[in-house]
Amino acid sequence: MSAVNPRRWWALVVLAAAQFMVIMDTSIIGVALPEMQKDLGFSQGELQWVFNAYVIAFGGLLLLGGRLSDLLGARKVFSTGWVVLIAGSVVAAAAQTAWVEVVGRAVQGVGGALIAPSAMTLLMMLFAHDPKELGKAMALYGAAAPAGGTAGVFLGGVFTEWLSWPWVFIVYIPIGVATLAATRLLPAVGGRRGSVDVLGAVAVTAGLALAVFAIVRAPETGWTSTGTVLQLAGAAVLLALFLVIQKSVREPLMPLGIWRVPRLGSANLAMTLLGAAWIPMWYFLNLYLQQVLGYGAFASGAALLPMTGLLMIFMTAVTARLLARFGAKPLIGGGLLILAAGLLWLSAVEPTGTFAVDVLPASLVAALGMSLAYIPAMMAAMSGAPQEQAGLASGIVNTTYQVGSALGLAALTAVATSQGAGQLGNLPALTDGFGAAFVWAAAIAAVGGIVTLLTMRSEAAAMAKQPDTTAAAQGDRAAA
């Protein structure tokens, strides 16, 4: 084992800043969406691509980012990710048309997919020598996520209201340059020999993108139209091809034997449905505040601060204690059901509603559910994995959350549009569309909560199963 890095806590600051920025990238654009829609000519249905282009690239390439981190060296991949993120930010900020904006967001997502897994690898390198230090470092690193979400909501409002929407992307340029300059604090560890499953990465990312595209277009072309059916069939073929590739290549992105890990499947299902319910709620709540209640960008961002503040407080100070006392299963299941209750409450929004009555209490209930479910689901997915597969388990659960977010937003945008959300200026129609999206998001969260409570193993049962899982994983590696 190498000597303890004397600059490890300064290095943690760099890694936490990276986590902060990657998460902020998914929240900072929310309040800027209506202004981007006006300037770039997005339709109401197409607007979601500003979010989904990032999520598809980020979620679809996370496993590839982790693999490249192993082969090329984590610090090199971390630095490359920032270069890519900066490039995407420049394109997104300078965009004059909708399609260029979408391209810029996708490039940002590629950068995030390189940054996130390499940052986790570097953190483990720095603190694996001491479990107590590792726990403290993980807590600080984890706290950067809700902090980034909160800051993104606020800064998005500030930039859009008093500067212009391109500033939500310009902000990444100086921060990215400063982070690149600080990478000298990170350990320089060489990679190792191995192959990259490029075909698998292309198949899963293309399959996800095609599925989202088909769902987005379905309200216009028809769910049973030839185009929609062929696109969804093509997506299914690509995703099936990804599984075939993982079974056949020597060094796959996702060895299928990992799914024998206790609770990995149920935790990933919970994360998929959590993303499919939470991200559409956040997206449509932003639109309701601005397009129905008439809030400006800053006021809209400020209106979401109580929700994101509660998330930050609970995730950093409360959920870990509850997890230690009650275990993951009741928190995940109960959290999803509480999220469903908050979403159902939000579905009662009125065209003449107010923030204090229609938004604040329901959004706080939804945020409470999210804060209870998210970290326990992450821990449940990773806790049963052998040490050598912990990074893979982490990558899978992050990927499923992003996949759920993209597919959920696409599907619920289609629902909202079919119920009137495409009629800008018609407040009753907009409200009906947003309300329908909240109802279906509540149903998704409720299904996730019920399935978790019915199917997930308890901690004791998972631990009892652990020796068999480890042996199975070793057998898979020997067979490869």
LUMDONU-847954 format. One line per 2 residues: number of its first residue (from 1); their letters; for each residue x, y, z of C-alpha. Coordinates in Angstrom, 3 decimals. Layout:
N
NUM	a	X:Y:Z; ... .
END
This chain:
480
1	ms	0.000:0.000:0.000; 1.299:3.454:-0.877 .
3	av	1.984:6.069:1.764; -0.852:8.201:3.048 .
5	np	-1.265:11.259:0.853; -0.563:14.337:3.015 .
7	rr	-2.682:16.510:0.730; -5.669:14.176:0.712 .
9	ww	-8.076:16.607:2.406; -7.249:19.340:-0.089 .
11	al	-7.726:16.768:-2.827; -11.135:15.958:-1.332 .
13	vv	-12.096:19.607:-1.778; -11.372:19.260:-5.511 .
15	la	-13.367:16.027:-5.757; -16.290:17.428:-3.752 .
17	aa	-16.286:20.490:-6.012; -16.556:18.172:-8.998 .
19	qf	-19.531:16.349:-7.437; -21.089:19.724:-6.627 .
21	mv	-20.756:20.905:-10.242; -21.986:17.675:-11.858 .
23	im	-25.154:17.718:-9.741; -25.598:21.467:-10.175 .
25	dt	-25.577:20.903:-13.927; -28.871:19.010:-13.634 .
27	si	-30.589:21.692:-11.511; -29.243:25.053:-12.676 .
29	ig	-31.074:24.988:-16.011; -34.532:24.394:-14.513 .
31	va	-35.551:27.986:-13.930; -33.862:29.079:-17.184 .
33	lp	-35.962:26.753:-19.364; -38.795:29.193:-20.227 .
35	em	-36.320:31.887:-21.340; -34.378:29.345:-23.399 .
37	qk	-37.646:28.214:-24.940; -38.458:31.768:-26.068 .
39	dl	-34.993:32.541:-27.440; -34.201:29.229:-29.136 .
41	gf	-37.645:28.223:-30.414; -38.202:25.004:-28.491 .
43	sq	-41.758:23.695:-28.509; -43.253:22.758:-25.141 .
45	ge	-42.644:19.074:-25.849; -39.127:19.559:-27.213 .
47	lq	-37.996:21.636:-24.243; -37.257:18.521:-22.209 .
49	wv	-34.325:17.740:-24.524; -32.346:20.494:-22.821 .
51	fn	-32.439:18.236:-19.760; -32.595:14.814:-21.378 .
53	ay	-29.654:15.341:-23.734; -27.435:15.726:-20.667 .
55	vi	-29.029:12.854:-18.758; -28.865:10.376:-21.650 .
57	af	-25.194:11.064:-22.318; -24.347:11.100:-18.611 .
59	gg	-26.303:7.993:-17.660; -25.514:6.051:-20.822 .
61	ll	-21.761:6.579:-20.560; -21.178:6.329:-16.787 .
63	ll	-20.072:2.700:-16.978; -17.721:3.512:-19.845 .
65	gg	-16.309:6.416:-17.817; -15.576:4.070:-14.947 .
67	rl	-13.894:1.575:-17.241; -11.722:4.259:-18.835 .
69	sd	-10.772:5.450:-15.365; -9.442:1.974:-14.576 .
71	ll	-7.539:1.619:-17.856; -6.152:5.104:-18.450 .
73	ga	-5.755:6.365:-14.892; -8.353:8.167:-12.809 .
75	rk	-6.660:11.573:-12.723; -6.211:11.645:-16.492 .
77	vf	-9.875:10.760:-17.087; -11.001:13.259:-14.427 .
79	st	-9.051:16.042:-16.175; -10.312:15.002:-19.607 .
81	gw	-13.864:15.080:-18.305; -13.457:18.694:-17.249 .
83	vv	-12.071:19.654:-20.655; -15.108:18.045:-22.294 .
85	li	-17.511:19.687:-19.826; -15.976:23.106:-20.496 .
87	ag	-16.269:22.553:-24.258; -19.921:21.581:-23.911 .
89	sv	-20.583:24.630:-21.741; -19.118:26.917:-24.411 .
91	va	-21.349:25.362:-27.085; -24.475:25.513:-24.877 .
93	aa	-23.846:29.136:-23.881; -23.235:30.265:-27.477 .
95	aq	-26.171:28.343:-29.004; -28.475:30.318:-31.300 .
97	ta	-30.677:27.387:-32.279; -32.385:24.589:-30.396 .
99	wv	-30.377:21.744:-31.937; -27.031:23.369:-31.085 .
101	ev	-28.203:23.781:-27.492; -29.079:20.079:-27.328 .
103	vg	-25.650:19.153:-28.724; -23.930:21.327:-26.117 .
105	ra	-25.915:19.687:-23.331; -25.025:16.214:-24.615 .
107	vq	-21.324:17.127:-24.659; -21.667:18.355:-21.061 .
109	gv	-23.175:14.971:-20.195; -20.196:13.158:-21.716 .
111	gg	-17.900:15.261:-19.536; -19.952:14.454:-16.448 .
113	al	-19.800:10.731:-17.270; -16.004:10.925:-17.212 .
115	ia	-15.795:13.089:-14.077; -18.167:11.259:-11.725 .
117	ps	-16.688:7.705:-11.718; -13.065:8.884:-11.819 .
119	am	-13.722:11.191:-8.850; -15.041:8.244:-6.841 .
121	tl	-12.001:6.162:-7.796; -9.663:8.942:-6.674 .
123	lm	-11.515:9.321:-3.396; -11.086:5.614:-2.664 .
125	ml	-7.371:5.846:-3.500; -6.926:8.738:-1.084 .
127	fa	-8.839:7.397:1.927; -9.029:3.584:1.684 .
129	hd	-6.195:3.294:4.235; -8.488:4.267:7.141 .
131	pk	-12.175:3.255:7.345; -12.955:6.168:9.682 .
133	el	-11.373:8.695:7.339; -13.087:7.058:4.381 .
135	gk	-16.462:7.361:6.098; -15.877:11.026:6.853 .
137	am	-14.670:11.699:3.320; -17.688:9.899:1.826 .
139	al	-20.036:11.965:3.999; -18.444:15.224:2.868 .
141	yg	-18.402:14.091:-0.747; -22.026:12.998:-0.519 .
143	aa	-23.067:16.321:1.017; -21.793:18.082:-2.100 .
145	ap	-24.655:16.557:-4.123; -27.624:18.213:-2.359 .
147	ag	-25.540:21.364:-1.955; -25.025:21.420:-5.726 .
149	gt	-28.726:20.901:-6.330; -29.630:23.746:-3.982 .
151	ag	-27.035:26.112:-5.426; -28.126:25.276:-8.969 .
153	vf	-31.735:26.230:-8.307; -30.710:29.529:-6.724 .
155	lg	-27.970:30.489:-9.178; -30.111:29.568:-12.160 .
157	gv	-32.656:32.112:-10.986; -30.027:34.779:-10.295 .
159	ft	-28.284:34.411:-13.664; -31.481:34.209:-15.705 .
161	ew	-33.217:37.105:-13.946; -30.353:39.615:-13.830 .
163	ls	-27.988:38.500:-16.586; -29.260:36.035:-19.215 .
165	wp	-29.770:32.294:-19.534; -26.359:31.618:-21.231 .
167	wv	-24.751:32.429:-17.884; -26.035:29.156:-16.439 .
169	fi	-23.447:27.572:-18.750; -20.778:30.267:-18.732 .
171	vy	-20.312:29.736:-14.986; -18.754:26.326:-15.679 .
173	ip	-15.900:27.758:-17.708; -13.896:29.575:-14.967 .
175	ig	-14.761:26.894:-12.402; -13.620:24.185:-14.806 .
177	va	-10.347:25.957:-15.511; -9.718:26.389:-11.778 .
179	tl	-10.464:22.712:-11.167; -8.053:21.652:-13.910 .
181	aa	-5.363:23.785:-12.278; -6.037:22.074:-8.937 .
183	tr	-5.768:18.509:-10.266; -2.104:18.483:-9.246 .
185	ll	-3.443:17.794:-5.739; -4.871:14.476:-6.920 .
187	pa	-2.868:11.233:-6.910; -1.343:10.275:-10.241 .
189	vg	-1.929:6.533:-10.573; -1.273:4.708:-13.801 .
191	gr	-3.883:2.646:-15.565; -3.746:-1.013:-16.421 .
193	rg	-3.988:-3.133:-19.503; -7.389:-4.113:-20.766 .
195	sv	-9.958:-3.554:-23.471; -12.785:-1.028:-23.732 .
197	dv	-16.276:-2.251:-24.565; -17.022:0.604:-26.966 .
199	lg	-19.708:-1.361:-28.808; -21.570:-2.009:-25.559 .
201	av	-21.420:1.672:-24.608; -22.725:2.719:-28.027 .
203	av	-25.547:0.163:-27.907; -26.871:1.133:-24.472 .
205	ta	-26.602:4.890:-25.086; -28.188:4.701:-28.546 .
207	gl	-30.955:2.427:-27.252; -31.793:4.824:-24.448 .
209	al	-31.718:7.863:-26.762; -33.962:6.175:-29.336 .
211	av	-36.472:5.136:-26.667; -36.680:8.694:-25.321 .
213	fa	-36.975:10.118:-28.844; -39.859:7.745:-29.646 .
215	iv	-41.723:8.645:-26.459; -41.217:12.372:-27.010 .
217	ra	-42.512:12.181:-30.587; -45.409:9.819:-29.865 .
219	pe	-47.991:12.518:-28.945; -47.475:14.091:-32.390 .
221	tg	-47.047:10.970:-34.539; -49.350:8.638:-32.580 .
223	wt	-48.456:5.831:-30.178; -49.467:3.177:-32.714 .
225	st	-47.949:4.878:-35.743; -45.391:2.969:-37.799 .
227	gt	-42.641:5.413:-36.854; -43.242:5.130:-33.108 .
229	vl	-43.501:1.337:-33.182; -40.312:0.987:-35.245 .
231	ql	-38.394:3.413:-33.010; -39.424:1.608:-29.818 .
233	ag	-38.628:-1.754:-31.421; -35.226:-0.426:-32.482 .
235	aa	-34.560:0.757:-28.936; -35.479:-2.672:-27.582 .
237	vl	-33.155:-4.354:-30.083; -30.258:-2.068:-29.145 .
239	la	-30.740:-2.669:-25.414; -31.011:-6.422:-26.003 .
241	lf	-27.828:-6.205:-28.079; -26.131:-4.517:-25.148 .
243	lv	-26.978:-7.519:-22.931; -25.712:-9.945:-25.584 .
245	iq	-22.461:-8.004:-25.846; -22.018:-8.038:-22.063 .
247	ks	-22.394:-11.796:-22.104; -19.955:-12.382:-24.938 .
249	vr	-17.024:-9.974:-24.575; -14.038:-10.731:-22.355 .
251	ep	-14.144:-7.454:-20.410; -17.709:-6.119:-20.469 .
253	lm	-18.832:-2.772:-19.084; -21.348:-4.598:-16.905 .
255	pl	-20.578:-8.254:-16.101; -24.017:-9.818:-15.799 .
257	gi	-22.940:-11.862:-12.776; -23.083:-8.655:-10.731 .
259	wr	-26.863:-9.005:-10.645; -26.506:-11.942:-8.244 .
261	vp	-25.526:-9.421:-5.563; -28.277:-9.364:-2.901 .
263	rl	-30.660:-6.385:-3.225; -28.862:-4.964:-6.267 .
265	gs	-31.845:-5.633:-8.530; -34.498:-4.322:-6.139 .
267	an	-32.426:-1.269:-5.198; -31.842:-0.415:-8.859 .
269	la	-35.533:-0.798:-9.630; -36.278:1.584:-6.757 .
271	mt	-33.704:4.077:-8.082; -35.135:3.853:-11.606 .
273	ll	-38.660:4.641:-10.384; -37.362:7.300:-7.985 .
275	ga	-35.693:9.135:-10.885; -38.777:8.634:-13.080 .
277	aw	-40.969:10.336:-10.450; -38.668:12.973:-8.927 .
279	ip	-37.109:14.578:-12.017; -40.456:15.141:-13.817 .
281	mw	-41.823:16.697:-10.615; -38.928:19.152:-10.458 .
283	yf	-39.235:19.891:-14.196; -42.998:20.534:-14.243 .
285	ln	-42.974:22.439:-10.971; -40.549:24.926:-12.526 .
287	ly	-42.865:25.338:-15.519; -45.959:25.722:-13.311 .
289	lq	-44.324:28.467:-11.262; -43.294:30.459:-14.327 .
291	qv	-45.877:29.667:-16.991; -48.977:29.547:-14.763 .
293	lg	-48.237:31.547:-11.615; -46.189:34.075:-13.594 .
295	yg	-43.039:33.927:-11.474; -39.817:35.359:-12.863 .
297	af	-36.685:33.225:-13.004; -35.279:34.441:-9.686 .
299	as	-38.601:34.138:-7.862; -39.053:30.626:-9.271 .
301	ga	-35.605:29.570:-8.089; -36.215:31.082:-4.658 .
303	al	-39.562:29.266:-4.430; -37.762:25.935:-4.795 .
305	lp	-35.153:26.673:-2.128; -37.251:25.377:0.815 .
307	mt	-37.588:22.036:-0.959; -33.911:21.749:-1.852 .
309	gl	-32.890:23.029:1.590; -34.916:20.277:3.259 .
311	lm	-33.271:17.750:0.958; -29.810:18.924:1.956 .
313	if	-30.563:18.914:5.688; -32.147:15.457:5.725 .
315	mt	-29.603:13.800:3.431; -26.637:15.080:5.439 .
317	av	-27.953:15.044:9.011; -30.968:12.756:9.379 .
319	ta	-31.172:9.958:6.827; -27.883:8.292:7.831 .
321	rl	-29.071:7.990:11.437; -32.405:6.559:10.372 .
323	la	-30.606:4.128:8.064; -28.446:2.857:10.921 .
325	rf	-31.502:2.354:13.113; -34.132:0.982:10.722 .
327	ga	-32.216:-0.329:7.704; -32.651:0.506:4.035 .
329	kp	-35.853:-1.325:3.111; -38.380:0.685:5.187 .
331	li	-36.708:3.972:4.310; -36.715:3.295:0.557 .
333	gg	-40.275:1.961:0.518; -41.603:4.570:2.925 .
335	gl	-39.716:7.383:1.190; -41.185:6.492:-2.193 .
337	li	-44.692:6.363:-0.719; -44.200:9.767:0.933 .
339	la	-42.941:11.120:-2.393; -46.087:9.719:-4.023 .
341	ag	-48.243:11.530:-1.446; -46.466:14.829:-2.135 .
343	ll	-46.872:14.396:-5.892; -50.555:13.559:-5.540 .
345	wl	-50.973:16.719:-3.454; -49.214:18.720:-6.185 .
347	sa	-51.633:17.347:-8.778; -54.328:19.565:-7.227 .
349	ve	-52.588:22.770:-8.441; -54.952:25.475:-9.692 .
351	pt	-54.593:28.039:-12.514; -55.197:30.736:-9.890 .
353	gt	-53.168:29.000:-7.201; -50.607:30.439:-4.821 .
355	fa	-47.164:29.315:-3.756; -48.081:29.035:-0.072 .
357	vd	-51.110:26.811:-0.708; -50.471:24.942:-3.959 .
359	vl	-46.694:24.479:-3.976; -44.876:24.845:-0.657 .
361	pa	-46.474:22.154:1.568; -46.717:19.525:-1.159 .
363	sl	-43.165:20.133:-2.395; -41.818:19.744:1.153 .
365	va	-43.619:16.401:1.538; -42.188:15.240:-1.803 .
367	al	-38.687:16.389:-0.807; -38.972:14.499:2.484 .
369	gm	-39.766:11.305:0.578; -36.859:11.809:-1.806 .
371	sl	-34.406:12.497:1.031; -35.457:9.321:2.845 .
373	ay	-35.213:7.028:-0.197; -32.199:8.174:-2.218 .
375	ip	-29.184:7.435:0.010; -30.600:4.134:1.406 .
377	am	-31.228:2.936:-2.155; -27.641:3.780:-3.091 .
379	ma	-26.318:1.982:-0.021; -28.545:-1.049:-0.551 .
381	am	-27.286:-1.408:-4.116; -23.633:-1.301:-3.045 .
383	sg	-23.620:-2.986:0.359; -23.855:-6.570:-0.878 .
385	ap	-21.216:-6.297:-3.596; -17.750:-7.791:-3.102 .
387	qe	-15.123:-5.096:-2.600; -13.722:-5.546:-6.088 .
389	qa	-17.197:-4.951:-7.575; -18.271:-2.021:-5.371 .
391	gl	-17.315:0.525:-8.024; -19.311:-1.352:-10.663 .
393	as	-22.346:-1.542:-8.360; -22.080:2.203:-7.741 .
395	gi	-21.879:2.888:-11.477; -24.920:0.716:-12.192 .
397	vn	-27.129:2.363:-9.579; -26.154:5.841:-10.774 .
399	tt	-26.889:4.776:-14.334; -30.331:3.381:-13.526 .
401	yq	-31.283:6.610:-11.749; -30.329:8.641:-14.823 .
403	vg	-32.100:6.209:-17.158; -35.237:6.405:-15.040 .
405	sa	-35.023:10.199:-15.069; -34.794:10.372:-18.870 .
407	lg	-37.534:7.843:-19.607; -39.815:9.213:-16.883 .
409	la	-39.490:12.777:-18.103; -40.110:11.728:-21.712 .
411	al	-43.202:9.701:-20.816; -44.708:12.292:-18.475 .
413	ta	-44.031:15.111:-20.929; -46.054:13.119:-23.439 .
415	va	-48.838:12.765:-20.850; -48.745:16.461:-19.966 .
417	ts	-48.770:17.533:-23.621; -51.745:15.292:-24.414 .
419	qg	-53.651:16.874:-21.513; -53.050:20.476:-22.574 .
421	ag	-49.560:21.428:-21.404; -48.555:22.389:-24.938 .
423	ql	-51.011:25.305:-25.045; -48.830:28.182:-23.871 .
425	gn	-50.877:31.078:-22.501; -53.913:28.897:-21.765 .
427	lp	-53.550:28.674:-17.992; -56.325:26.094:-17.352 .
429	al	-54.947:23.807:-20.082; -51.368:24.173:-18.844 .
431	td	-52.460:23.411:-15.288; -54.428:20.350:-16.389 .
433	gf	-51.375:19.038:-18.229; -49.015:19.612:-15.312 .
435	ga	-51.535:18.096:-12.890; -51.793:14.957:-15.035 .
437	af	-48.002:14.630:-15.021; -47.964:14.890:-11.210 .
439	vw	-50.650:12.182:-10.928; -48.672:9.740:-13.070 .
441	aa	-45.451:10.582:-11.273; -47.242:9.790:-8.005 .
443	ai	-48.314:6.435:-9.437; -44.720:5.636:-10.438 .
445	aa	-43.430:6.483:-6.953; -46.199:4.486:-5.285 .
447	vg	-45.408:1.405:-7.393; -41.752:1.775:-6.456 .
449	gi	-42.565:1.973:-2.747; -44.908:-1.026:-2.763 .
451	vt	-42.576:-3.218:-4.840; -39.641:-2.335:-2.571 .
453	ll	-41.526:-3.256:0.587; -42.708:-6.524:-0.965 .
455	tm	-39.520:-7.718:-2.658; -36.390:-6.219:-1.100 .
457	rs	-34.453:-8.414:1.321; -33.778:-7.070:4.775 .
459	ea	-30.171:-6.395:5.821; -30.011:-9.680:7.746 .
461	aa	-31.262:-11.719:4.793; -28.848:-9.972:2.434 .
463	ma	-25.887:-10.666:4.718; -26.884:-14.316:4.972 .
465	kq	-26.823:-14.523:1.194; -23.479:-12.720:0.836 .
467	pd	-21.074:-15.721:0.816; -22.944:-17.365:-2.043 .
469	tt	-22.889:-14.145:-4.021; -19.164:-13.684:-3.603 .
471	aa	-18.505:-17.230:-4.719; -20.742:-16.763:-7.731 .
473	aq	-18.946:-13.594:-8.704; -15.596:-15.350:-8.424 .
475	gd	-16.911:-18.140:-10.576; -17.974:-15.674:-13.238 .
477	ra	-14.507:-14.114:-13.291; -12.840:-17.508:-13.507 .
479	aa	-15.098:-18.491:-16.409; -14.198:-15.265:-18.230 .
END
